[in-house]
Amino acid sequence: MTDLRDIPEAPAEPAAVPPVSPLREVVRPPGHPRPALQAPAVLLEQVTKVYPRGVRALTEVSITVERGTFVVVTGPPGAGKSALLHCAAGLDEPTSGNVIIDGTAAGGLSETRRAELRRERVGFVFAPYNLVPSLTVADNIRLPLRLVGKEPDRDWLRMLVERVGLSDRLDHRPAELSDGRQRRAMIARALVTRPTVVFGDEPTGGLDPHTAGEVLDLLRDLVDGLGQTMVMVTRDPAVAAWADRALVMAGGRVRGTVNGPTAAGGAHRLTELETEAMPGSRWRPPPSAAGIATRPAPDPGTAQAHGSMFGALLRAHRTRLGLSQEKLSAESGMSVRAISDMERGRARGPQSRSTEVLGTALRLSRPELDWFHQIATAGRRRSNAFDRTLDSLPAHSGPLAGRDGEIATIRALADTAAHIQPPAPPAAAISGGPGVGKTALAIRAAYDLRDRFPDGQLFVCLGSAGRRSGSPAGALGTLLRSLGVSGELPTSLQERGAMYRSLLTGKRVLVVLDDAIDERQVRPLIAPNPHCMTLVTSRRTLAGLETARPVPLRCLSVGEALTLLEQAVGADRVAAEPEASAELVQLCGLLPLALQIMARRLANRPGLSIRRLVEQLRPAENRLTALSVDDLNVRDAFVSSYRRLSPTTQRIFRCLSLLPDHRPFDAGLAAASAGVGRDRTEEALEELIDTNLVEVTRSVRWFQLPGLLWLFARERQEEEGQEESVGGPMRFDGRPLRSRHLQVVRGEQP
């Protein structure tokens, strides 16, 4: 393993490029006091950049970057952010204007002198971070010094790798690191030469939100703890919440500057700038951490950009007074580490004594101090909650009717599960045929139960178009990422399951597992403690999930279907055509998906009459084709269920279309229609019942194929199941089924 003690001490050397510019008085944003006269880290004066063919990237841009500050340049794509970074860092020469880096004018220097300036004064963190694959982390970090024949400062290097959290990864190759650690290695490499300023071009690009937050916390810590100057370009405006200063660019110009986006009024001003500079744009400004102080009541479920509400509020008050963490530590008597942990959200609910001494050091008024205590108390109540609110639920899919009983069942399960002895994790298995509204019910119930599960609601789809794509290990990986796990995940199902159970311990989380294929897929994903709840939707009944409460769904009644139609298109429109409306819901088979499709078609065309839709649906041969709009399609839903059947069951399902529409049948008639033995037919019927493609009538010996499914079965039979393909005449119990027998089966006169 690399031992930092083996690194020789670096000799002191003079800077390669002496400063040539006089000191300049600058205006500094709040939070980092320094003497009024000092050379800025970077100064741009009237910089214009025009590329070949007249492409103007920058127009008369003037910016001053003070030492020890974190500046973020944000704006929509094409605003000129990267061009600004390249000119400010000396990577590109402006067409006109001056660029001064650490008191040295970059303009007019030879390429060799400019390269020396960049090596001595500038560090870079780019999204394609270009770590050398064959070198260890330690060698990658030392690489800039080796290229110029210098030895690293041993103490500085040791402190640096500890600060970025790579002390135990120095012997690893880049491919052995997670994305977040690779970014940390790149940051360490950028800082190893002790540059005046570090430039970053989308350094958090491509990272999941949790890992990106860790990288931004590190950059913020390097500014606060080491006095490092950072300039970062990003398309993500939320990143500005970590900065001291946000520059809003559009059209090659700086449209506005906000000092301290986390200070009071910052977010409001950024909103104004965005409106002025980019009207109609979808781009949104960064959030304001200090905006917490104006909220009427604490909302512990909302995590702020710096890790917690209390941390954001603490940092806003500290920067308002121009105090560093060290100064606040000296005035309050608390350690720098404790203050840093609170600001970064690692300690979100300090005790009353701590908030009292901090409030005194921050010179808070009595109302401010009361609010300070209130936020801290809320943080203590949430000490076992996640660092951020977890919510991956899809939006509501539309109106819901006829499901009040099922929702009441799910709510009652959530209410009573924690009181059962011994406590058991509540789970509900929502089952039903294709298009019956299982996912819509689960999402509606999840939204209704949000107050019971304040730590988050997770959603994962387990099936896709009939393919077994949702393995338990893959689904656990999705859930772990949603829970904020970054880097490499365990490879085995058992290890992932253990991590999942550990993360949910003591939490109140609701998990929705949509479109489950079977019990084997679901068992490892059931939320493990009595304070969590799992809602599973499946086309199968999932009878093997012993701990799950069955919630079967059927098609709607006529009244419920009409109510759903009224909710979707308006009661007046339905009342204007009562007979056509009643016929429409019947032609839709009382199936919620079909009704939703018809409702969307009516909503898209206000002048379309319900009678006209009825006329389109009446011909049976056109009905399934007509029941589609945009991304909704009844036939596709049926196909997904059909493909999951075994080949023999598919054949029997197709042959059921040889029986009369809506007429009940028993196993004997089903066997006769398919020419399959009775035992195999009964097994196939069990599978069809389990997948909700066949309904059981009041008499358990008789079954029924719903109307739309009968039409689908006939389509499949016409395409796949001609009589000659079954190898001869149809048979029943081993005997040939003659034409007159088939007529009887079909309900015709022989």
Steps between C-alpha positions, in 0.01 A plus 500: 500500500622851424651662808486877496799510733717372215432811294798738523454856617457750219755782485368851500510656154403843378197534281573452132292798394531816710197722542500808281169661585440747781267425786140576436216592733211259461156450648482170689182295556406439862652208686875529439649821644847607392692827464345740256811519283617169356540362151193300398549137406362559150403821323331530161469845342276551196576152368355414159546166325411449135566160342561440128208568266388782726358292785494739797526311830573789740426870480676753726498283812650651816532283811701515820555175693618572854733266685350234721157507335288246315357646179252313283425599141162370394252542221336307216694310232675733256523786749882524469593337830774270366649777285518717810676224695754433224591868474512553878724195548745597228406204282378727223596853404218754477445696182515820703517603865728408789530187714706530821570186707643553847630842402657382174365617167453198276462703184812535288684213667661238283342156499786371716453775757124448501551128560729583794234737636236226483731243665589730789176685565208298356341163574239326286213263579320400182213249459718272279742480788783329308655300780775280357362143517839334552601721793393466861301773670815624674690518170210675328487763774879563479500501118495883448811534718683211331443658160702804605759303701385613845457302818175543693473665837452195723290674766284673241442177310411308815254769608355514149426129462351494850284800418360339185454164673741287295753393762392136469486502119848619403606161358182456295475551126230740368289209370480370858343822627139613499404804292498718811849392606633556150376859521668533840827377352471757222439775757807393697708500180379851421604622846836325534687797348326741741342703220356844553173400337336172398268497199234233460300426186195296608697311769178337622373412152371144468490436875191394691363773732644346817854468361482845339406645837801333663734647236348846544530469878869423451554803275318719750711360783822574309389861457399542864782299654797575273402834351513349149350701215255305282335593170250247372296492182179299503166469326341392828384817677448316831880472533511875566364434849851387599660821372578844636410659172295406195548650155203460268599487132299512180599588146869540581441763769479501877139597554532537874696418813365386834731525800439202722216295346457349848457843655166671543341615176735303277243265352255782439761699310603199293136450406486859381819457297372181340175671402679802356771307314317193376123556479315177432801284585457186708827569679451574869720688747674343799309458827552732794613340822438817695142501379439260787499788741183645348295180506206491740584161652780247475458222249737225618428293190669752270880471478683810385800526269756492784359184651229620736284796588702574813832478316381738229368747757823484703712567193274787389540675838876436505559643153275796577750602770801422282624230738707202397438169674821558699382845616160361602678219684709750695198713595266214590741254657382220270749307287545571130413134429168533686408816310602342168294188575194710580532709186546193281202321653693230682373628835155635430351548847744650755402520864350813656829603666680490165236708323510750789877562475483509120212747511699724735808487277285574193336799678150370433197698611246330723262409211796372296626298797154350559486393136855363529392283793186389316695377197749319723218330689343388172836357396524299823155356444618391156835363615420156356369630169677519167718794402259578219135434435464190284221518247504305176123461463361568153238768462134414542381321187151654499163462670420194707152364565358193668809431712403654834477159666844394385658828615329463837644149529851625430467789748371266768795270438739791549321600821485162667824329393719664764264384776507132402700277733756410397524806270516413131587724203170588328469400136211499255490297176279681248409255225280512194486455128667727245356850490300469822685788669744334741779756461258793522361364826844441649617853412182657636531303824868596529416870469220463755743335745781753465438641847545152650839449330687831528844354420412435138307313233687280253370360171659232283357322196584131502364388163516635145295382204496145623878466524654378824717808528448577867724254683493532880865607504438761230195634682697522824766694312236750386364534853848545649577777251169665590605480865815697417759222478780606266802320367528128449216279626538147636463243225307228683127508572565420868742790549273747324206380706696546822597855399137578409371374834769693685416828327130468581554413866316754714357680195140556391504439126233380258622287208294435186606195297313526171420221253658216695534172313500251785560451873867413455563842354319683781608326822850661527346844438238510774584791733640333810364680805151566640535874442536456123235382256515328162236519227540237228307499172488189286291332234528185710335449835836441675339256739846387611567834674376384838561836673325711235133596525322410171325794334333357186365737235222433255346703222269782604125489528299704249440772759868516595604511135261791434640680805853456365389640163336797670815576698708489184286697251245679719159405631322737259647329197394155624155625600448643151533150346385254769415208269821534299702527821347181639572316175856638489596363841358160403695496174810583706435182697476712820881494491664810658781511240253496210289767669808714558588475130151605392502783754831629365367494144195699611717746692731552201201573273237706683272490195500120475173342609478188714263355240775524239738300719230237554461461124875447465503233772193301396670288228673227699780465245602867550450534873848418632658720235272788595588460869832680474620857537851641533696255717192314631391182323270224626644244259855559625387440859342169395808397302721553806292252702465255212877474447552397861284187455643157428461381137224251588305763693540745212348241267205432729445874551486552123258213451260646756406746228335207319240510779220756492578846636395548866366143531635311806698182435644218706824307472342248263396763246839671526673167438272427207569837338877448518515124445704461818456247778290601795781484757720733299203728436423528871864591568483765228176640642666533840777702338247719318310557823822580686594759235146643502438427132201278577229571758336244726121523506289444808518130432862403550477247217415764237720772358463805280722695261428876522389660176813695405720203587275280285567736207872485570493117520326492162771721351769266636313196367470648153872584492653202684253220551339377180344153539755328283784624722390278789589186308164371379139513610423639845462235770320468831618238754696329222205477255482701175261795522287497185354806336154456653655471846692823443172665403351397834804637682452830318133508595380453142230269362661187345 
